[in-house]
């Protein structure tokens, strides 16, 4: 059974001082249900995306959604986790419940409170999403992992520092008009390109502007079956979804290839009977700029080794051949782990319905989402289109 996104709510990403998980969850859950034109009692199942690494003491958030309304009491609510793809994992699980006819209407909430943890501990928590036996070494971080990926890519295809700076500058420029973004500042290409006291080298060839932000935030959406969606004011069809998991150890794969990402895109295109050229835009997982660059190749925008060309020639700009991260992506919007994938689906749904405000890509219709956990380990693709033209 096909499912549709029929409502959503998105909180501001950034440092949410004085707000705990419960407050953020209740805010977006209440807003998404109201936006769908439904009542809390209409919800059949609830899925909560929240990273399992221990950023906060409250590590059992599923029933916090019930705080939004007494009418949600006794509804099944399940916490979903799959590293940085946690939000999309929750969306896909809700879609699966509808497809299995276990639910007609499902609420999905993605949430994370990262800044409650001291900064020196955050890297260690995130490294739990790596292959700890081999990769969690003293002083290592995910910036270090992607710094190694960048170095390997450079060795194979040449220095891509300028292309990565183009990606960072693009995403920060796009994020200026995103009201939910954590960093709404156009940093400019030269700043992103130049190593300085304000933009130091973090790991390998990665500068600070090549790395996504530590964030708090929450986002929620409501999925409904087709019959229910037809009676509501707006509906965005999940035309296809795909999940592909690859080996966890980097040592078991050619990490420069992002093969799981490529496979997920292939499956989604086959299931939706579409191709990349049919898409109006993509929201993709730019945890680091080298990741976005390699994803250009994995999705089929350019051949292997030419991701840098896509950035330097403007193919992925808002007015380019395939706009990528018109929202500003993780680089500008922020990356509160559990909320990221839910946010990406909301950004794509807003574009598909022409309701993205100043972020709107002209003529947007069919939109794509790619969200990944770890270094291209858990790979999720969704293809969305408006139910009504």
MARNU-774290 format. One line per field, with one value per residue (C-alpha): y, z, x; chain; residue in three letters. Coordinates in Angstrom, 1 decimal, padded with zeros to 4 digits. Example, Ala and Ser with C-alpha at 12.3 -4.5 7.8 and 13.67 -1.06 7.14 Angstrom:
py: c(-004.5 / -001.1)
pz: c(007.8 / 007.1)
px: c(012.3 / 013.7)
c: c(A / A)
r: c(ALA / SER)
This chain:
py: c(000.0 / 003.4 / 006.0 / 009.8 / 012.5 / 014.6 / 017.0 / 018.1 / 020.4 / 021.4 / 023.1 / 025.3 / 023.4 / 024.7 / 025.0 / 024.7 / 025.9 / 025.2 / 022.7 / 019.0 / 016.1 / 016.1 / 019.7 / 019.4 / 016.2 / 017.6 / 020.8 / 019.0 / 016.1 / 018.5 / 020.7 / 017.8 / 016.3 / 019.8 / 020.5 / 017.3 / 018.4 / 015.3 / 014.7 / 012.9 / 010.1 / 009.5 / 008.3 / 004.5 / 004.1 / 006.2 / 005.9 / 008.0 / 008.4 / 009.0 / 008.1 / 005.4 / 006.7 / 008.4 / 012.2 / 012.6 / 010.7 / 010.2 / 007.3 / 005.9 / 008.5 / 006.6 / 007.3 / 011.0 / 011.6 / 010.7 / 013.9 / 015.7 / 014.5 / 012.1 / 010.7 / 009.2 / 007.1 / 003.3 / 003.9 / 001.7 / 003.9 / 002.5 / 004.0 / 003.5 / 003.9 / 003.4 / 005.8 / 009.1 / 007.6 / 007.2 / 009.7 / 008.1 / 004.6 / 005.9 / 007.2 / 004.0 / 001.9 / 004.0 / 003.5 / -000.3 / -000.4 / 001.3 / -001.0 / -004.0 / -002.6 / -002.4 / 001.3 / 003.9 / 006.9 / 007.0 / 009.8 / 010.0 / 012.1 / 012.7 / 014.3 / 014.9 / 016.9 / 016.8 / 020.0 / 018.7 / 016.6 / 018.2 / 018.9 / 016.6 / 013.6 / 014.1 / 012.6 / 009.5 / 009.0 / 009.4 / 006.9 / 004.2 / 004.2 / 003.1 / -000.4 / 000.0 / -002.9 / -001.2 / 002.4 / 003.7 / 004.5 / 007.2 / 010.6 / 009.3 / 010.9 / 010.8 / 013.8 / 011.6 / 008.8 / 011.2 / 012.8 / 009.4 / 009.0 / 012.4 / 011.6 / 008.3 / 010.1 / 012.7 / 010.0 / 008.4 / 011.4 / 014.4 / 017.2 / 018.2 / 020.9 / 023.7 / 021.6 / 020.8 / 024.5 / 025.1 / 022.6 / 024.2 / 027.7 / 026.5 / 024.9 / 027.9 / 030.3 / 028.1 / 027.9 / 031.7 / 031.5 / 028.4 / 029.6 / 026.3 / 026.4 / 026.6 / 028.7 / 031.2 / 032.9 / 033.1 / 032.3 / 032.7 / 030.5 / 032.2 / 031.8 / 028.1 / 027.6 / 029.2 / 027.7 / 030.2 / 030.7 / 030.7 / 027.8 / 025.5 / 022.0 / 019.5 / 016.1 / 015.2 / 017.7 / 018.6 / 022.2 / 023.3 / 024.4 / 020.9 / 019.5 / 019.5 / 021.1 / 019.7 / 020.4 / 020.0 / 019.8 / 018.0 / 017.4 / 015.4 / 014.2 / 012.3 / 009.4 / 008.2 / 005.5 / 006.6 / 006.6 / 008.7 / 011.1 / 011.8 / 013.3 / 015.6 / 019.1 / 018.1 / 014.8 / 014.0 / 010.4 / 008.3 / 006.9 / 004.6 / 003.9 / 001.8 / 000.7 / -000.8 / -001.8 / -002.3 / -003.8 / -001.9 / -002.2 / 000.2 / -002.4 / -004.7 / -002.3 / 000.4 / 003.4 / 005.9 / 004.2 / 004.5 / 001.3 / 001.1 / 004.6 / 003.7 / 000.5 / 002.3 / 004.8 / 002.1 / 000.2 / 003.4 / 004.3 / 000.8 / 000.8 / 004.2 / 003.7 / 006.9 / 008.1 / 010.8 / 013.0 / 013.0 / 014.5 / 018.2 / 018.3 / 016.1 / 016.6 / 014.6 / 013.7 / 016.2 / 015.3 / 016.3 / 017.9 / 014.9 / 012.8 / 015.0 / 015.0 / 011.2 / 011.0 / 012.9 / 010.0 / 007.3 / 008.7 / 008.9 / 012.7 / 012.4 / 009.4 / 008.2 / 010.6 / 013.6 / 014.7 / 017.8 / 018.8 / 018.8 / 021.3 / 023.5 / 023.7 / 024.6 / 021.5 / 021.3 / 024.9 / 026.0 / 027.0 / 024.1 / 020.9 / 019.1 / 021.3 / 019.6 / 020.7 / 023.8 / 023.7 / 024.3 / 020.6 / 019.4 / 021.9 / 024.9 / 023.4 / 021.3 / 017.6 / 016.6 / 012.9 / 011.5 / 014.5 / 014.7 / 012.2 / 013.4 / 017.0 / 015.9 / 014.3 / 017.5 / 019.7 / 017.5 / 017.5 / 021.3 / 021.6 / 019.1 / 021.1 / 024.5 / 025.5 / 025.9 / 029.7 / 031.4 / 027.9 / 027.0 / 025.5 / 026.7 / 024.0 / 021.4 / 018.2 / 014.9 / 015.1 / 012.7 / 012.2 / 010.3 / 009.8 / 007.6 / 006.2 / 005.8 / 006.0 / 004.9 / 001.9 / 002.4 / 004.0 / 005.2 / 006.7 / 008.1 / 009.5 / 011.9 / 013.5 / 015.5 / 013.4 / 016.2 / 018.5)
pz: c(000.0 / -001.0 / 001.7 / 001.5 / 003.7 / 004.7 / 007.3 / 009.0 / 011.5 / 011.8 / 014.7 / 014.5 / 014.4 / 016.6 / 020.3 / 022.0 / 025.5 / 028.2 / 026.0 / 026.6 / 024.4 / 025.7 / 024.9 / 021.4 / 020.7 / 021.9 / 019.8 / 016.5 / 017.1 / 018.0 / 015.0 / 012.4 / 013.4 / 013.2 / 009.9 / 008.5 / 009.6 / 011.9 / 015.6 / 017.9 / 018.2 / 014.4 / 014.8 / 014.6 / 015.2 / 016.2 / 015.3 / 017.0 / 015.4 / 018.1 / 018.1 / 020.5 / 021.5 / 024.7 / 024.2 / 027.0 / 030.1 / 028.9 / 026.6 / 026.2 / 024.3 / 022.5 / 025.0 / 025.3 / 022.2 / 024.3 / 026.3 / 023.3 / 023.9 / 026.2 / 023.0 / 022.1 / 025.3 / 024.5 / 020.9 / 019.9 / 019.8 / 018.7 / 018.9 / 015.7 / 015.4 / 012.5 / 013.1 / 011.1 / 008.9 / 012.0 / 010.8 / 007.4 / 009.1 / 011.2 / 008.0 / 006.2 / 009.1 / 009.2 / 005.5 / 006.0 / 008.6 / 006.3 / 003.4 / 005.7 / 006.6 / 010.3 / 010.2 / 008.2 / 009.8 / 011.4 / 013.1 / 012.7 / 015.1 / 014.7 / 017.6 / 019.0 / 021.8 / 021.2 / 022.9 / 026.4 / 026.1 / 026.7 / 023.3 / 024.0 / 024.5 / 021.3 / 019.0 / 021.1 / 021.1 / 017.3 / 016.8 / 018.2 / 014.7 / 013.3 / 013.3 / 016.8 / 016.5 / 013.8 / 013.6 / 017.1 / 017.9 / 020.4 / 018.9 / 016.0 / 015.1 / 012.2 / 010.8 / 010.9 / 009.1 / 006.3 / 006.3 / 005.3 / 002.7 / 001.2 / 001.2 / -000.6 / -003.1 / -003.7 / -004.3 / -006.9 / -008.7 / -007.7 / -005.1 / -004.7 / -002.1 / -004.4 / -005.3 / -001.7 / -000.9 / -003.7 / -002.1 / 001.4 / -000.1 / -002.0 / 001.0 / 003.3 / 000.6 / 000.3 / 004.0 / 004.4 / 003.4 / 005.4 / 008.6 / 010.4 / 009.7 / 012.4 / 010.5 / 008.2 / 006.9 / 003.4 / 004.1 / 000.6 / -001.6 / -000.7 / 003.0 / 002.6 / 000.3 / 002.6 / 005.6 / 008.4 / 012.2 / 011.7 / 009.2 / 010.3 / 009.1 / 011.2 / 009.8 / 006.7 / 004.0 / 005.7 / 006.9 / 009.4 / 006.6 / 005.2 / 008.4 / 009.5 / 012.7 / 016.2 / 016.6 / 018.6 / 016.9 / 016.1 / 013.1 / 012.6 / 009.8 / 009.4 / 006.9 / 005.7 / 003.3 / -000.1 / 000.7 / 003.8 / 002.0 / -000.8 / 001.8 / 003.2 / 002.1 / 001.0 / 000.2 / -001.1 / -002.4 / -001.3 / -004.8 / -003.9 / -001.0 / -000.8 / 002.0 / 001.4 / 004.1 / 003.3 / 005.4 / 008.6 / 008.4 / 006.0 / 005.4 / 003.7 / 000.9 / -001.4 / 000.6 / -002.2 / -004.2 / -001.8 / -003.4 / -000.9 / -001.9 / -005.6 / -005.0 / -003.0 / -005.8 / -008.4 / -006.4 / -005.9 / -009.6 / -010.6 / -008.1 / -009.1 / -012.8 / -012.9 / -013.5 / -012.1 / -015.0 / -013.9 / -010.5 / -009.8 / -006.9 / -004.2 / -000.5 / 000.2 / 003.2 / 003.3 / 006.7 / 005.1 / 001.8 / 000.5 / 001.1 / -001.0 / -003.8 / -003.9 / -003.7 / -007.0 / -008.6 / -006.7 / -007.8 / -011.4 / -011.9 / -013.2 / -013.8 / -011.1 / -010.3 / -011.7 / -008.6 / -008.3 / -011.8 / -010.8 / -008.1 / -010.0 / -013.1 / -011.0 / -011.9 / -008.3 / -007.7 / -007.1 / -010.8 / -012.0 / -013.8 / -010.5 / -007.5 / -004.4 / -000.9 / -001.7 / 002.1 / 002.9 / 003.8 / 007.0 / 006.5 / 007.0 / 008.5 / 011.1 / 011.8 / 014.9 / 014.2 / 014.8 / 013.2 / 010.1 / 007.9 / 008.9 / 008.1 / 004.7 / 003.8 / 005.0 / 002.9 / -000.2 / 000.5 / 000.8 / -002.6 / -004.2 / -003.1 / -003.9 / -000.3 / 000.4 / 000.4 / -000.4 / -000.7 / -003.5 / -006.7 / -009.6 / -011.2 / -008.6 / -008.8 / -008.3 / -005.5 / -004.0 / -000.6 / 000.3 / 004.0 / 005.3 / 008.5 / 009.2 / 006.2 / 003.6 / 005.7 / 006.1 / 002.9 / 002.5 / -000.7 / -001.0 / -004.1 / -003.5 / -005.8 / -005.1 / -005.2 / -006.8 / -009.5)
px: c(000.0 / 001.4 / 001.9 / 001.8 / 003.3 / 000.3 / 001.6 / 004.8 / 006.4 / 010.1 / 011.8 / 014.8 / 018.1 / 021.0 / 021.8 / 018.4 / 019.3 / 016.7 / 014.8 / 014.9 / 013.9 / 010.4 / 009.8 / 011.2 / 009.3 / 005.9 / 006.4 / 006.9 / 004.5 / 001.7 / 002.5 / 002.7 / -000.7 / -002.3 / -000.7 / -002.1 / -005.6 / -005.9 / -006.5 / -004.1 / -006.6 / -006.3 / -002.7 / -002.3 / 001.4 / 004.3 / 008.0 / 010.7 / 014.1 / 016.8 / 020.5 / 021.5 / 024.9 / 024.0 / 024.0 / 021.4 / 020.5 / 016.9 / 017.7 / 014.1 / 012.2 / 009.4 / 006.7 / 007.6 / 005.5 / 002.4 / 003.0 / 001.7 / -001.9 / -003.7 / -005.4 / -002.0 / -001.9 / -001.8 / -000.7 / 002.2 / 005.4 / 008.8 / 012.2 / 014.2 / 018.0 / 020.4 / 023.2 / 023.1 / 020.3 / 018.1 / 015.5 / 015.0 / 014.9 / 011.9 / 010.2 / 010.7 / 009.4 / 006.3 / 005.8 / 006.3 / 003.6 / 001.2 / 002.2 / 001.6 / -001.9 / -000.9 / -001.7 / -003.5 / -001.9 / 001.6 / 003.4 / 007.2 / 009.3 / 013.1 / 014.9 / 018.4 / 019.9 / 023.7 / 024.9 / 023.9 / 027.1 / 030.5 / 032.2 / 035.2 / 032.8 / 030.7 / 033.3 / 033.6 / 029.9 / 029.7 / 032.5 / 030.2 / 028.7 / 032.1 / 033.6 / 035.0 / 037.4 / 039.4 / 038.4 / 037.9 / 041.5 / 042.8 / 042.2 / 040.1 / 036.8 / 034.3 / 036.1 / 039.2 / 037.3 / 036.1 / 039.5 / 041.0 / 038.3 / 039.2 / 042.9 / 042.2 / 040.0 / 042.7 / 045.3 / 043.1 / 041.6 / 043.6 / 043.2 / 039.5 / 040.0 / 038.5 / 035.5 / 034.8 / 035.0 / 032.5 / 030.1 / 030.5 / 029.9 / 026.9 / 025.3 / 025.9 / 024.6 / 021.4 / 021.0 / 020.7 / 017.0 / 016.2 / 014.4 / 015.2 / 018.9 / 021.5 / 024.0 / 022.3 / 025.4 / 026.9 / 030.5 / 031.7 / 033.9 / 037.2 / 036.6 / 035.7 / 038.7 / 041.3 / 042.8 / 042.9 / 042.5 / 038.7 / 038.8 / 041.5 / 042.4 / 040.4 / 041.5 / 043.4 / 042.5 / 039.2 / 038.8 / 036.2 / 033.9 / 034.0 / 032.4 / 028.7 / 027.6 / 026.9 / 023.2 / 020.0 / 016.7 / 013.5 / 011.2 / 008.0 / 005.8 / 002.6 / 002.3 / -001.1 / -002.4 / -003.7 / -007.4 / -006.8 / -004.4 / -006.9 / -009.3 / -006.7 / -005.5 / -002.0 / -000.3 / 003.2 / 003.5 / 006.4 / 006.8 / 009.6 / 012.0 / 015.1 / 017.4 / 020.8 / 023.3 / 027.0 / 029.8 / 030.5 / 034.4 / 036.0 / 038.6 / 036.1 / 035.1 / 036.4 / 035.2 / 035.9 / 033.1 / 030.1 / 028.7 / 025.8 / 024.7 / 024.8 / 022.9 / 020.2 / 019.7 / 019.5 / 016.8 / 014.8 / 014.9 / 013.8 / 010.9 / 009.7 / 010.3 / 012.2 / 015.8 / 018.0 / 017.1 / 013.5 / 014.3 / 013.9 / 016.3 / 018.0 / 018.4 / 021.6 / 023.7 / 026.6 / 028.0 / 031.3 / 031.8 / 033.8 / 030.7 / 028.4 / 031.1 / 031.2 / 027.4 / 027.2 / 029.0 / 027.1 / 023.7 / 024.9 / 025.1 / 028.7 / 031.1 / 033.5 / 036.2 / 034.3 / 032.3 / 034.5 / 033.6 / 029.9 / 030.6 / 033.0 / 030.8 / 027.7 / 025.7 / 024.4 / 023.6 / 020.0 / 019.7 / 021.9 / 021.2 / 020.3 / 020.0 / 021.5 / 020.7 / 018.6 / 017.9 / 021.5 / 022.0 / 023.6 / 026.4 / 024.2 / 020.9 / 022.7 / 022.9 / 020.9 / 021.4 / 017.9 / 016.1 / 018.2 / 016.4 / 013.0 / 014.1 / 015.3 / 012.0 / 010.2 / 012.5 / 011.8 / 008.1 / 008.0 / 009.8 / 007.4 / 004.4 / 005.8 / 005.7 / 009.5 / 009.3 / 012.7 / 014.3 / 011.9 / 013.5 / 011.4 / 009.3 / 010.1 / 008.1 / 009.8 / 012.3 / 014.9 / 016.4 / 019.6 / 020.4 / 023.2 / 024.4 / 028.1 / 030.5 / 028.0 / 027.0 / 023.2 / 021.9 / 018.3 / 016.8 / 013.3 / 011.6 / 008.7 / 006.1 / 003.0 / -000.2 / -002.0 / -000.6)
c: c(A / A / A / A / A / A / A / A / A / A / A / A / A / A / A / A / A / A / A / A / A / A / A / A / A / A / A / A / A / A / A / A / A / A / A / A / A / A / A / A / A / A / A / A / A / A / A / A / A / A / A / A / A / A / A / A / A / A / A / A / A / A / A / A / A / A / A / A / A / A / A / A / A / A / A / A / A / A / A / A / A / A / A / A / A / A / A / A / A / A / A / A / A / A / A / A / A / A / A / A / A / A / A / A / A / A / A / A / A / A / A / A / A / A / A / A / A / A / A / A / A / A / A / A / A / A / A / A / A / A / A / A / A / A / A / A / A / A / A / A / A / A / A / A / A / A / A / A / A / A / A / A / A / A / A / A / A / A / A / A / A / A / A / A / A / A / A / A / A / A / A / A / A / A / A / A / A / A / A / A / A / A / A / A / A / A / A / A / A / A / A / A / A / A / A / A / A / A / A / A / A / A / A / A / A / A / A / A / A / A / A / A / A / A / A / A / A / A / A / A / A / A / A / A / A / A / A / A / A / A / A / A / A / A / A / A / A / A / A / A / A / A / A / A / A / A / A / A / A / A / A / A / A / A / A / A / A / A / A / A / A / A / A / A / A / A / A / A / A / A / A / A / A / A / A / A / A / A / A / A / A / A / A / A / A / A / A / A / A / A / A / A / A / A / A / A / A / A / A / A / A / A / A / A / A / A / A / A / A / A / A / A / A / A / A / A / A / A / A / A / A / A / A / A / A / A / A / A / A / A / A / A / A / A / A / A / A / A / A / A / A / A / A / A / A / A / A / A / A / A / A / A / A / A / A / A / A / A / A / A / A / A / A / A / A / A / A / A / A / A / A / A / A / A / A / A / A / A / A / A / A / A / A / A / A / A / A / A / A)
r: c(UNK / UNK / UNK / UNK / UNK / UNK / UNK / UNK / UNK / UNK / UNK / UNK / UNK / UNK / UNK / UNK / UNK / UNK / UNK / UNK / UNK / UNK / UNK / UNK / UNK / UNK / UNK / UNK / UNK / UNK / UNK / UNK / UNK / UNK / UNK / UNK / UNK / UNK / UNK / UNK / UNK / UNK / UNK / UNK / UNK / UNK / UNK / UNK / UNK / UNK / UNK / UNK / UNK / UNK / UNK / UNK / UNK / UNK / UNK / UNK / UNK / UNK / UNK / UNK / UNK / UNK / UNK / UNK / UNK / UNK / UNK / UNK / UNK / UNK / UNK / UNK / UNK / UNK / UNK / UNK / UNK / UNK / UNK / UNK / UNK / UNK / UNK / UNK / UNK / UNK / UNK / UNK / UNK / UNK / UNK / UNK / UNK / UNK / UNK / UNK / UNK / UNK / UNK / UNK / UNK / UNK / UNK / UNK / UNK / UNK / UNK / UNK / UNK / UNK / UNK / UNK / UNK / UNK / UNK / UNK / UNK / UNK / UNK / UNK / UNK / UNK / UNK / UNK / UNK / UNK / UNK / UNK / UNK / UNK / UNK / UNK / UNK / UNK / UNK / UNK / UNK / UNK / UNK / UNK / UNK / UNK / UNK / UNK / UNK / UNK / UNK / UNK / UNK / UNK / UNK / UNK / UNK / UNK / UNK / UNK / UNK / UNK / UNK / UNK / UNK / UNK / UNK / UNK / UNK / UNK / UNK / UNK / UNK / UNK / UNK / UNK / UNK / UNK / UNK / UNK / UNK / UNK / UNK / UNK / UNK / UNK / UNK / UNK / UNK / UNK / UNK / UNK / UNK / UNK / UNK / UNK / UNK / UNK / UNK / UNK / UNK / UNK / UNK / UNK / UNK / UNK / UNK / UNK / UNK / UNK / UNK / UNK / UNK / UNK / UNK / UNK / UNK / UNK / UNK / UNK / UNK / UNK / UNK / UNK / UNK / UNK / UNK / UNK / UNK / UNK / UNK / UNK / UNK / UNK / UNK / UNK / UNK / UNK / UNK / UNK / UNK / UNK / UNK / UNK / UNK / UNK / UNK / UNK / UNK / UNK / UNK / UNK / UNK / UNK / UNK / UNK / UNK / UNK / UNK / UNK / UNK / UNK / UNK / UNK / UNK / UNK / UNK / UNK / UNK / UNK / UNK / UNK / UNK / UNK / UNK / UNK / UNK / UNK / UNK / UNK / UNK / UNK / UNK / UNK / UNK / UNK / UNK / UNK / UNK / UNK / UNK / UNK / UNK / UNK / UNK / UNK / UNK / UNK / UNK / UNK / UNK / UNK / UNK / UNK / UNK / UNK / UNK / UNK / UNK / UNK / UNK / UNK / UNK / UNK / UNK / UNK / UNK / UNK / UNK / UNK / UNK / UNK / UNK / UNK / UNK / UNK / UNK / UNK / UNK / UNK / UNK / UNK / UNK / UNK / UNK / UNK / UNK / UNK / UNK / UNK / UNK / UNK / UNK / UNK / UNK / UNK / UNK / UNK / UNK / UNK / UNK / UNK / UNK / UNK / UNK / UNK / UNK / UNK / UNK / UNK / UNK / UNK / UNK / UNK / UNK / UNK / UNK / UNK / UNK / UNK / UNK / UNK / UNK / UNK / UNK / UNK / UNK / UNK / UNK / UNK / UNK / UNK / UNK / UNK / UNK / UNK / UNK / UNK / UNK)
